């Protein structure tokens, strides 16, 4: 990690240069956008939150050997479940948030069930389930969940009482940020200090040893990917209840996919994901500012993220090779 | 003549090889023996070009220097290794695995028939019935080793290095292998055998070299030595025989009637057997590998479904699987976590209790481990097996099912496992010992069955 920080700064400078931006001014804009006062910092934390939640989801699933590529779909289904509960005026933000987690968990468990009972590898089924979720999203926001009395393809805007609490009126900082950070510690504890977490990791490292130890590896796999989907659904919920207040066809915004590099960069460790999601949250907030002065500046985040993950994996591989 | 001189290899603080000089002559079977950790594997890896030594030289014939650290060029010189852990592609058929090493070019059509004709002739000459179309991963280990052997023999090296080749074989297969080794020697090849079973070594080797703590402590013609002398060289002490188990059997612990078990491919692996194991009794099940051993064990333990007219077994069953790498350990996880496999109590893992438990097992069972946070894969094979055995024994199950519990282990580790099993039986544990090692069954079992074709 110590050698990785200079590497990522180099990537940042090179990417800025490739986008035709003066690297020094570019960095300044990014830094101000990400850390400049409470507005910048809150923007970083708000961008970090869905990244952290989907990242944690990936940590749990991947450690169990379930290669969940379906964060995107689980995020969407979670959001839609929340929109449904919100439409029914069933309860406050807590109830809606819970339903988003359950929606995502159900969608994740579906992929788990397909793998253990029908032999469809989770990496394949979750990709396909993403496509289905996108279609459900398009159908829902023009059909049953469409805001009444409008032609716009989106849900009704949440009432203020259904949204997550905000710290102050000056920033976007919402209580979902705290929830995500607390959950990263919870996931870390779960994996390191509980028998369930240990058995989950054992199933991922050596499923045959889990079987010989008389554990039900299939059940653990389904539980792991359900938990993973639940966290991704929660990411959708937090984004819906904390930031957008509305769901349209562009709701997903790649948050589910971005959870994968966040988890990998965090070494498939919950606290590592906390650190890497903060890093990417800052880059996201910073490049948002950059996009106001540079054409295509908001795309920079994807270039940097891709390059950073590749560099990280290559460096880790080389270190392993030398050992 | 293959000569190594002054080979030294250091891993951190550990001197794995300390100025080893050794010669392997054509037309000779030369056995290199020693305890686990004596440096046998390191020496063989240097020989095979997998490891470059820190100092020392090697040459083939009078002038060709050995390309240390370059396994591909080493093979080109005609030095062939047969590894203890197979290097086969499980998803490939036997023919495909053999063709993989025989085909020199990446272009052109794949003609499995002609690519493996040499192997087929060899197999026929050795009297081996081998299904060349079978998926390799579905074959029992004993058969997989034949594939591995065929691969190296067909490549036609002038030096054949066999690393623990008998560990997985039954007695019949061992004598067959020895016949083959004799033929290779008579054809003028240098045959290098890495082994630890003295009786076998004395039966087949012409020359025996003993390693201890990275040094050569003795080298002798097989004719001029005894098992006792070799043992003393290897361990630095003479070993006392194990106390034999109690013969007083108690109440019935396991009773199976008409047990039928299916294998992975749906074949009938166990075809209706009756089995009774009483407390304090070690029931030995011998026989050649691939006759339903693993399926029987897994059915008794309860991780493989079975049919039977009646099956009575206790709640607490301890299981020592035959393949510690595949079934018993998570090599990438820490030593302390591997102690927990199958032995977690309660929903939480308290770090202090986990550390304390690991340290006490390490002390109690004399496991050579520096750091309980290191991966279990960093331990030697014997110590890995001790991790498996100790964690099973510590739970004091009423029934222990062990499949080849000492496969690939040296004297001290074997003695440790045997003593642990024998003492547990004396304390009243019922033990089902499934082993292809006839000596092991004879030393430990109070009653013996033989498993053949899924029947007793």
Contacts between the chains, C-beta under 8 A, distances in Angstrom:
chain1	res1	chain2	res2	distance
A	192	B	349	7.7
A	193	B	348	6.2
A	193	B	349	5.2
A	193	B	350	7.6
A	193	B	351	7.0
A	194	B	347	5.8
A	194	B	348	5.7
A	194	B	349	6.3
A	195	B	344	4.2
A	195	B	346	6.8
A	195	B	347	5.4
A	195	B	348	7.0
A	195	B	349	6.1
A	196	B	347	6.7
A	197	B	349	7.9
A	198	B	337	6.7
A	198	B	340	6.2
A	198	B	344	6.4
A	198	B	349	6.0
A	199	B	344	7.4
A	201	B	333	7.1
A	202	B	330	5.6
A	202	B	333	7.2
A	202	B	337	7.9
A	202	B	341	6.3
A	205	B	330	4.0
A	205	B	331	7.9
A	205	B	332	5.5
A	205	B	333	5.6
A	206	B	326	7.8
A	206	B	329	7.1
A	206	B	330	4.2
A	206	B	331	7.4
A	208	B	326	5.3
A	208	B	327	4.9
A	209	B	326	7.8
A	209	B	327	5.8
A	209	B	328	5.9
A	209	B	329	6.2
A	209	B	330	5.5
A	209	B	341	6.0
A	210	B	341	7.9
A	211	B	303	5.6
A	211	B	327	7.6
A	212	B	301	7.8
A	212	B	303	6.5
A	212	B	319	6.1
A	212	B	321	4.9
A	212	B	327	4.3
A	212	B	328	6.2
A	212	B	342	7.6
A	213	B	319	8.0
A	213	B	341	4.9
A	213	B	342	3.5
A	214	B	301	7.1
A	214	B	302	6.6
A	214	B	303	6.0
A	214	B	319	7.7
A	214	B	342	6.6
A	215	B	342	7.9
